[in-house]
């Protein structure tokens, strides 16, 4: 692991944690409160926070690794946007659509999760591309 990979992974970890907290802990908090039978109580969720941090670390490592292995000698902004859209289509969109199908998550919430989650991924991808231009 070189310094570029380590630095990029650290930035992606912080970005993933912060942006996901903003989306799910702030913007969608009210939506989740309407589903008390589907969501853990805050104290129960907080007790499992190390697993959440491990998940975000995994995202940061894989997100950085795939980008650095596949980037081309092209302008960084379009490359970051393209990478973000591809990752969102591979992860965020199907995940929340599947959640809607297999569990009683309302469609309006799934669509909000898709839009906001995709924006998070695209923002992260652009930052990653900028870091590695």
C-alpha positions in Angstrom: 0.0 0.0 0.0 1.5 3.3 -1.0 0.9 6.8 0.4 -1.5 7.8 -2.3 -3.7 4.7 -1.6 -3.6 5.3 2.2 -4.4 9.0 1.9 -7.2 8.4 -0.5 -8.7 5.6 1.6 -8.6 7.8 4.7 -10.3 10.6 2.9 -12.9 8.3 1.5 -13.5 6.8 5.0 -14.2 10.2 6.5 -16.3 11.2 3.6 -18.4 8.0 3.7 -19.0 8.3 7.4 -19.8 12.0 7.3 -22.0 12.0 4.2 -23.9 8.8 5.2 -24.6 10.3 8.7 -25.9 13.5 7.0 -28.1 11.5 4.6 -29.4 8.9 7.0 -29.0 10.6 10.4 -30.3 14.0 9.3 -32.1 14.1 6.0 -33.9 10.7 6.3 -34.2 10.6 10.1 -37.9 11.5 10.0 -38.6 8.9 7.4 -36.9 6.2 9.5 -38.8 7.3 12.6 -42.0 6.4 10.8 -40.8 2.8 10.6 -40.1 1.8 14.3 -40.8 -1.9 13.6 -38.1 -2.0 10.8 -35.4 0.2 12.4 -33.3 -0.4 15.5 -33.8 1.9 18.5 -31.0 4.5 18.6 -29.4 3.0 21.6 -29.4 -0.5 20.0 -27.9 1.0 16.8 -25.2 2.9 18.7 -24.1 -0.3 20.4 -23.4 -1.7 17.0 -21.5 1.3 15.7 -18.1 -0.5 15.3 -19.8 -2.7 12.6 -20.9 0.5 10.9 -17.4 1.9 11.0 -16.0 -1.4 9.6 -18.5 -1.3 6.8 -17.5 2.3 5.9 -13.8 1.3 6.1 -14.5 -1.6 3.7 -16.3 0.9 1.3 -13.3 3.3 1.5 -10.7 0.6 0.7 -12.6 -1.0 -2.2 -13.8 2.3 -3.6 -10.3 3.6 -3.7 -8.7 0.4 -4.9 -11.0 0.0 -7.8 -10.7 3.6 -8.9 -6.9 3.6 -8.7 -6.6 0.4 -10.7 -9.0 1.5 -13.4 -8.3 5.2 -13.8 -7.1 6.4 -17.2 -4.9 9.3 -18.3 -8.0 11.5 -19.0 -9.5 14.6 -17.3 -10.2 13.9 -13.7 -13.7 15.4 -13.4 -15.5 13.4 -16.1 -13.6 10.3 -14.9 -14.8 10.8 -11.4 -18.4 11.5 -12.5 -18.4 8.3 -14.7 -16.9 6.2 -11.8 -19.5 7.6 -9.4 -22.4 6.9 -11.6 -21.1 3.3 -12.4 -20.7 2.6 -8.7 -24.1 4.0 -7.8 -25.7 1.8 -10.5 -23.8 -1.2 -9.2 -24.5 -0.7 -5.5 -26.9 2.0 -4.3 -29.7 1.7 -6.9 -30.1 -2.1 -6.7 -29.6 -2.3 -3.0 -32.5 0.1 -2.1 -34.8 -1.4 -4.9 -34.2 -4.8 -3.4 -34.9 -3.6 0.1 -38.2 -2.2 -1.1 -39.1 -5.5 -2.7 -38.1 -7.9 0.1 -39.0 -5.7 3.1 -41.8 -3.2 3.8 -39.7 -0.1 3.1 -42.0 2.4 1.3 -41.2 3.2 -2.3 -40.9 6.9 -1.5 -38.2 6.2 1.0 -36.4 3.8 -1.3 -36.4 6.5 -4.0 -35.0 9.1 -1.6 -32.3 6.6 -0.5 -31.4 5.9 -4.1 -31.2 9.6 -5.1 -29.3 10.7 -2.0 -27.1 7.6 -1.8 -26.2 8.0 -5.5 -25.3 11.7 -4.9 -23.0 10.6 -2.0 -21.3 8.1 -4.2 -20.8 10.6 -7.0 -19.5 13.3 -4.6 -17.0 10.8 -3.2 -15.9 9.7 -6.7 -15.3 13.3 -7.8 -13.3 13.9 -4.6 -11.3 10.7 -5.2 -10.6 11.7 -8.8 -9.5 15.1 -7.7 -7.2 13.7 -5.1 -5.6 11.5 -7.7 -5.5 13.8 -10.8 
